[in-house]
Amino acid sequence: MLKKNGLHVPTVIQRGPFDFLTSSPLNSPQYANIVNYAGNISKTKAGFLATLRNVHLVVYGKGIDFRLQNPAYYAGKYDNDELITKLDSGFGLLWDGDCSSKSPFKDYEKYNWQYKLSLYLATGIVPIADSASNVGKWLKKTNCGLVISDITDLPEMIKTIDKTAYNTLYQKIRTQQIRVRNGYYIKSIVSDVADLMATNKDLVK
């Protein structure tokens, strides 16, 4: 759209997740069949959680206006440095929407970097994302998590991961855990911008 309207300038594309700077200790997560969900838990964005059955789901965020199915439960709201210490085992779910196929969040997921990913990577727990999302494609490419094509696939996916498989995934995730905690992706994009400006000096006149 911008090009159609005459805007033709060099672009810098973010190639990895947002960083998650924190002073909390770097810990190794423990294997468990727990699925964590943290962030915006309004019904519009997280109402699908009410439909999940047979999942040991732990939900963090500000308020909740729908009922969860047992054995899921709401664990409250915490600031980032405290929350990161709570997420010390299991998996981290990245999924948005109200279960409607027309939910705008599903289209948004196709190109955005969800901040929940950065949180989960900083803790070291194994992320699970929609296979069609931008994050899901990145997880498949880097082997730093799991993907599902439908939220109803979540319980079976969890069953396929044992302690050995979980620890193998964590070894891949650990590199990203260190990176997001130390500003690796911020530094990378700043470097990209500096290189772009150096080769297109007319941009800074």
C-alpha positions, -999 to 999 in steps of 0.1 A, spaced: 0 0 0 28 24 9 46 17 -23 15 22 -44 12 56 -28 47 66 -38 67 57 -7 99 40 -19 126 39 8 149 12 22 134 -9 50 147 -27 80 127 -58 90 128 -72 125 141 -107 120 136 -121 156 116 -116 187 115 -86 210 141 -86 237 130 -91 273 155 -73 296 153 -85 331 175 -87 362 159 -120 374 181 -150 378 187 -172 347 171 -205 357 166 -238 338 128 -247 337 115 -280 349 96 -305 328 59 -306 337 26 -310 318 16 -274 328 6 -250 301 12 -213 311 -7 -184 295 3 -149 304 -7 -115 291 -40 -99 280 -67 -122 292 -98 -102 281 -125 -123 267 -120 -109 232 -84 -120 231 -82 -149 255 -118 -162 256 -108 -194 239 -92 -205 272 -126 -212 285 -130 -240 259 -99 -258 268 -104 -292 284 -80 -318 298 -52 -292 300 -34 -283 332 -36 -246 323 -23 -217 345 -34 -183 335 -17 -150 345 -29 -115 338 -51 -86 349 -86 -98 358 -105 -125 341 -142 -123 330 -148 -159 319 -147 -193 336 -119 -218 331 -125 -255 328 -109 -278 355 -80 -284 360 -72 -249 346 -70 -220 371 -63 -183 373 -30 -175 392 -32 -136 393 -13 -107 380 24 -99 386 49 -74 373 74 -87 348 103 -95 371 81 -114 395 61 -131 368 93 -145 352 101 -163 384 66 -179 384 71 -194 349 96 -220 360 81 -252 345 61 -266 316 51 -248 284 40 -213 273 10 -209 250 9 -182 223 -26 -180 210 -51 -152 206 -88 -148 197 -122 -158 207 -124 -191 187 -140 -173 158 -124 -180 125 -129 -144 117 -110 -131 147 -87 -103 136 -61 -115 160 -54 -146 138 -45 -124 108 -24 -102 131 -5 -133 143 7 -139 107 32 -111 109 37 -98 144 61 -108 171 40 -116 202 56 -102 233 45 -134 251 72 -152 231 99 -129 246 86 -136 281 85 -174 276 120 -174 260 134 -153 289 121 -179 313 133 -208 292 99 -226 291 89 -243 258 67 -220 236 37 -234 217 23 -214 188 0 -215 159 18 -232 130 4 -205 106 17 -176 127 49 -156 123 60 -169 156 51 -205 147 72 -203 116 101 -190 136 98 -217 162 99 -244 134 129 -228 118 149 -225 150 136 -257 167 129 -235 198 94 -246 205 63 -265 193 35 -257 169 -1 -268 165 -26 -260 137 -57 -259 160 -61 -251 196 -79 -285 201 -46 -302 193 -30 -288 224 -37 -317 249 -24 -344 225 7 -323 217 16 -321 254 13 -359 258 39 -364 231 66 -345 250 84 -364 278 112 -352 300 139 -361 276 122 -343 247 116 -313 269 152 -310 280 163 -314 243 141 -285 234 154 -264 263 190 -268 250 178 -251 218 159 -224 237 187 -215 261 206 -196 234 175 -175 228 169 -172 265 203 -155 269 198 -134 238 165 -118 247 177 -111 283 207 -92 270 193 -71 242 206 -92 213 178 -83 189 177 -46 198 215 -45 190 210 -64 158 183 -41 144 203 -10 155 233 -24 136 210 -30 105 198 6 106 234 19 109 245 -1 79 215 10 59 222 47 67 259 42 58 249 29 24 221 54 18 236 86 30 209 107 13 185 94 40 202 114 67 206 147 49 
